[in-house]
Amino acid sequence: MIDSWPAAIFSLGVLLVVGFLIALFAVGMFEMRKAKLDALQADDLRQLVRRFEQLAENTMDAQQRMAADLAELRARTTSIEQILRTVE
C-alpha cells in the first residue's frame, strides 16, 4: 500500500497520465477509422460519378444515332412523297 501523501499523489498522477494516454489512443483509433470510412465513401462517390458520366455519354451517342436515323427517315419520306406526287 501507499505509505505517504507524496507517494499517493505520484500514483494518482501516473494513473491520470496512463488514463489520458489510453483516451488519446482510443480517440486516434476512432479518427483513423473515420478517415478510412470517409475515403471509402469518396471512392464510392467517384465510381458513381464515373458510371454517371459513362451513362450520359452513352445516352448522348444514342440520341445522336437516333437523330441521324430520324433525318434519314425524313429524307426517305420526302423522296417517297415526291415519287407519289409524280405518279398522281
KAFEN-V688738 format. One record per residue. N is the residue number from 0. RES is the residue in one small letter. D_FIRST is the distance of its C-alpha to the first C-alpha in whole Angstrom. Layout:
n,res,d_first
N,RES,D_FIRST
N,RES,D_FIRST
This chain:
n,res,d_first
0,m,0
1,i,4
2,d,6
3,s,9
4,w,12
5,p,13
6,a,10
7,a,9
8,i,13
9,f,13
10,s,11
11,l,13
12,g,16
13,v,15
14,l,15
15,l,18
16,v,20
17,v,19
18,g,21
19,f,24
20,l,24
21,i,24
22,a,27
23,l,29
24,f,29
25,a,30
26,v,33
27,g,34
28,m,35
29,f,36
30,e,39
31,m,40
32,r,41
33,k,42
34,a,44
35,k,45
36,l,47
37,d,49
38,a,50
39,l,51
40,q,53
41,a,54
42,d,56
43,d,57
44,l,59
45,r,60
46,q,62
47,l,63
48,v,65
49,r,66
50,r,68
51,f,69
52,e,71
53,q,72
54,l,73
55,a,75
56,e,77
57,n,78
58,t,79
59,m,81
60,d,83
61,a,84
62,q,85
63,q,87
64,r,89
65,m,89
66,a,91
67,a,93
68,d,94
69,l,95
70,a,97
71,e,99
72,l,100
73,r,101
74,a,103
75,r,104
76,t,105
77,t,107
78,s,109
79,i,110
80,e,111
81,q,113
82,i,115
83,l,115
84,r,117
85,t,119
86,v,120
87,e,121
